[in-house]
Amino acid sequence: MTDFKVDHEMDAQGLYCPEPVMLLHNKVRDMVDGQIVHVIATDPSTQRDIPKFCSFLGHDLVEQQVNGDIFEYYIRKGSD
Protein backbone atom coordinates (compact mmCIF):
# COMPACT_ATOMS: atom_id res chain seq x y z
CA MET A 1 0.00 0.00 0.00
CA THR A 2 1.06 3.57 -0.56
CA ASP A 3 2.75 5.65 2.10
CA PHE A 4 1.81 8.99 0.54
CA LYS A 5 -1.37 11.05 0.38
CA VAL A 6 -3.49 10.65 -2.75
CA ASP A 7 -5.22 13.90 -3.68
CA HIS A 8 -7.20 12.77 -6.74
CA GLU A 9 -8.61 9.57 -8.22
CA MET A 10 -9.05 8.87 -11.92
CA ASP A 11 -10.87 5.77 -13.17
CA ALA A 12 -9.97 4.96 -16.79
CA GLN A 13 -11.18 1.35 -16.69
CA GLY A 14 -12.70 0.24 -19.99
CA LEU A 15 -11.08 3.07 -21.94
CA TYR A 16 -8.49 2.48 -24.65
CA CYS A 17 -5.62 4.47 -26.12
CA PRO A 18 -5.54 7.43 -26.34
CA GLU A 19 -8.40 8.11 -23.91
CA PRO A 20 -6.64 7.29 -20.59
CA VAL A 21 -3.76 9.68 -21.33
CA MET A 22 -6.12 12.37 -22.61
CA LEU A 23 -8.15 12.16 -19.39
CA LEU A 24 -4.95 12.18 -17.33
CA HIS A 25 -3.74 15.28 -19.15
CA ASN A 26 -7.00 17.09 -18.32
CA LYS A 27 -6.91 15.90 -14.68
CA VAL A 28 -3.30 17.03 -14.14
CA ARG A 29 -4.11 20.42 -15.64
CA ASP A 30 -6.62 20.99 -12.79
CA MET A 31 -4.20 19.88 -10.05
CA VAL A 32 -1.79 21.89 -7.91
CA ASP A 33 1.95 21.18 -8.22
CA GLY A 34 2.97 18.34 -5.91
CA GLN A 35 -0.47 16.75 -5.70
CA ILE A 36 -0.82 13.04 -6.46
CA VAL A 37 -3.40 11.39 -8.70
CA HIS A 38 -4.16 7.67 -8.52
CA VAL A 39 -5.04 6.29 -11.97
CA ILE A 40 -6.78 2.93 -12.45
CA ALA A 41 -6.80 1.56 -16.01
CA THR A 42 -7.45 -1.66 -17.89
CA ASP A 43 -5.68 -0.81 -21.16
CA PRO A 44 -2.25 -2.54 -21.25
CA SER A 45 -0.88 0.26 -23.45
CA THR A 46 -0.99 2.56 -20.40
CA GLN A 47 2.12 0.69 -19.19
CA ARG A 48 3.96 2.40 -22.05
CA ASP A 49 1.93 5.60 -22.45
CA ILE A 50 1.68 6.85 -18.86
CA PRO A 51 5.43 6.64 -18.07
CA LYS A 52 6.16 8.45 -21.37
CA PHE A 53 3.53 11.08 -20.52
CA CYS A 54 5.16 11.67 -17.13
CA SER A 55 8.68 11.84 -18.55
CA PHE A 56 7.71 14.17 -21.39
CA LEU A 57 5.75 16.60 -19.22
CA GLY A 58 7.95 16.51 -16.09
CA HIS A 59 5.62 14.65 -13.74
CA ASP A 60 6.85 12.01 -11.27
CA LEU A 61 5.58 8.44 -11.65
CA VAL A 62 5.73 7.69 -7.93
CA GLU A 63 4.46 4.11 -8.11
CA GLN A 64 3.12 1.66 -10.68
CA GLN A 65 1.32 -1.62 -9.95
CA VAL A 66 -0.18 -4.43 -12.01
CA ASN A 67 -2.93 -6.51 -10.40
CA GLY A 68 -4.17 -9.00 -12.99
CA ASP A 69 -5.88 -6.92 -15.69
CA ILE A 70 -5.79 -3.73 -13.61
CA PHE A 71 -2.99 -1.19 -14.00
CA GLU A 72 -2.53 1.42 -11.28
CA TYR A 73 -0.37 4.52 -11.33
CA TYR A 74 0.43 7.16 -8.74
CA ILE A 75 1.58 10.38 -10.40
CA ARG A 76 2.85 13.52 -8.68
CA LYS A 77 2.30 16.67 -10.67
CA GLY A 78 5.50 18.50 -11.54
CA SER A 79 5.77 22.25 -11.74
CA ASP A 80 4.24 24.01 -14.75
C-alpha atoms as one frame of an Amber mdcrd trajectory, in Angstrom:
protein
   0.000   0.000   0.000   1.061   3.571  -0.561   2.746   5.650   2.103   1.815
   8.986   0.544  -1.368  11.053   0.380  -3.495  10.646  -2.750  -5.219  13.902
  -3.685  -7.203  12.773  -6.740  -8.612   9.568  -8.222  -9.053   8.866 -11.924
 -10.869   5.772 -13.173  -9.971   4.958 -16.786 -11.183   1.355 -16.692 -12.702
   0.239 -19.985 -11.080   3.066 -21.938  -8.486   2.485 -24.647  -5.618   4.473
 -26.117  -5.536   7.430 -26.345  -8.402   8.111 -23.910  -6.636   7.290 -20.591
  -3.761   9.676 -21.328  -6.117  12.369 -22.608  -8.152  12.158 -19.386  -4.954
  12.181 -17.326  -3.739  15.283 -19.152  -6.999  17.085 -18.315  -6.906  15.901
 -14.682  -3.303  17.034 -14.143  -4.114  20.424 -15.645  -6.616  20.992 -12.792
  -4.196  19.877 -10.053  -1.788  21.892  -7.906   1.951  21.184  -8.219   2.965
  18.339  -5.907  -0.467  16.753  -5.696  -0.822  13.037  -6.463  -3.401  11.394
  -8.695  -4.164   7.668  -8.520  -5.040   6.288 -11.966  -6.780   2.933 -12.454
  -6.801   1.562 -16.009  -7.446  -1.664 -17.890  -5.676  -0.812 -21.158  -2.246
  -2.536 -21.251  -0.882   0.262 -23.455  -0.989   2.556 -20.395   2.121   0.692
 -19.195   3.955   2.402 -22.047   1.928   5.600 -22.455   1.681   6.851 -18.864
   5.431   6.639 -18.075   6.159   8.455 -21.370   3.531  11.076 -20.521   5.163
  11.668 -17.130   8.678  11.835 -18.554   7.714  14.165 -21.392   5.747  16.602
 -19.216   7.946  16.507 -16.094   5.622  14.645 -13.744   6.846  12.011 -11.272
   5.578   8.441 -11.655   5.725   7.685  -7.926   4.465   4.112  -8.111   3.124
   1.658 -10.678   1.315  -1.625  -9.947  -0.177  -4.431 -12.010  -2.932  -6.506
 -10.402  -4.175  -8.995 -12.993  -5.884  -6.917 -15.690  -5.795  -3.728 -13.614
  -2.993  -1.191 -14.004  -2.530   1.416 -11.281  -0.371   4.519 -11.335   0.430
   7.163  -8.740   1.583  10.380 -10.396   2.853  13.517  -8.676   2.296  16.667
 -10.671   5.505  18.498 -11.540   5.770  22.246 -11.743   4.245  24.007 -14.748
